[in-house]
């Protein structure tokens, strides 16, 4: 009988006492606590087990050794001494305004004080109250501070008029950690993003950021070896039940749910919630990660800042840019990397400096992200977008270029006027997102020795070569394809090739001319 898999337990006690399967990550925690004093920050995308890790640390520092029986840390050298632990989950503090956030933080502090057998004054300033709690807790021994989702109030209010008031509340709150340095045994803070302009990082210079540390790159998520060890038998049973080849089934699972990389030299990992839900659902492939939380924050930023998502996807990114997320000067790369929508593909040296190339982690993220991106830009219902994508897939399979033209025009026409400040970028993002959702082989900006093809679509029975122009005759695009020999790369494929020239109009704000020519 297999241990049940949970995707909704956030406390270590419930996981162990409920006899749920736990993939043993305790050597990472031993590495963290092994030093006499450790101050750490670690960011990871949502649903990667950050809250569970905070709960594990809480139980370690409370000396609850018996909960860890059978796990690797149980037999590792450690004194299992009990410390006063201040455990704060900031997401539990409402943050509709600075006043409400302040009150919510005060409530969390009183709850933590009660857990440590302490009583606080009726102080109404959360920053001062945190200082009072730290002072009283230090009388009990060296203090452990565990803070989960430190950034939730900032994320929730990123474009709110009171964002600066929220930031100030948090600055006055977190600065207490540095002020209490001499009384602290251990600090561990987690969040989705690393905001560069918050005092946590500008003033808490004793926090070690291990978010992109090779030593902790697989602390969250499951490596392929762990999947084989803990879930291999279940996967084989599901393959047999679904009457598919076991190796092919594993390969498909990898493509769908593996692929997150948090250091260029580290193994990739699976999102634990996606894999767990996939197994609990009997091996049904679906976008589980997206369904567990709204990604609206990401698309709000991309649209509001006019960020060219595909520029980030295809061009190298400086390591300095990836380090933190600046609300005042947003970059797509750190935002999408830290939130898990993109991950590290490879690193190259450029002028003795590392540059990073990013990619989608897997099929689950890629398909769901691009559908949401199109839906967000067009401000249309996700079901409508999905329906048109299916129509476009059928048109490509049947080589119905009239329907292809009609559907692409429909997508562009759906972009609200207010979102059209840079039409050329919006055209490219919309069309490329739509193309990538087709399930065909897509090549964007294909480089040749004498030019660059805008887009190539290769499906099982046809090849389409697109060239886009803005306020120029579509015939110019066709002529360019022919003069530069763009089709020569595909002449040996044995498939019919269609050249398509498209002219966008700034005035009409859509495709105004579509010219095609077939090559047999």
Secondary structure, DSSP 8 states (H G I E B T S, - for coil): ------SS---HHHHHHTT------HHHHHHHHTSSSEEEEEE--TTSSHHHHHHHHHHHHTT-GGGGTTSGGGGSS------EEEEEEGGGS--SSHHHHHHHHHHHHHHHHHHTT--------HHHHHHHHHHHHHTTSSEEEEEE-TTHHHHHTTT-TTHHHHHHHHHHHHHHHHHTGGGEEEEEEEES--BTTSHHHHT-TT-EE-TT-GGGTTSSSB-HHHHHHHHHHHHHHHHHHTT--HHHHHHHHHHHH--B-SSTTS--BB-HHHHHHHHHTTS----HHHHTS--HHHHHHHHHTT--HHHHHHS-EEHHHHT-B-TTS--HHHHHHHTTSSEEEEEEEETTEEEEEEE-SSHHHHHHHHHHHHHHHHT--HHHHHHHHHHHHHHHHTT-HHHHHHHHHHHHHTS-GGG-TTHHHHHHHHHHHHHHTTSSEEEEEEEETTEEEEEEEEETTEEEEEEEEESS-HHHHHHHHHHTTGGGGGGGG-S-EEEEEEEEETTTTEEEEEEEEEE-
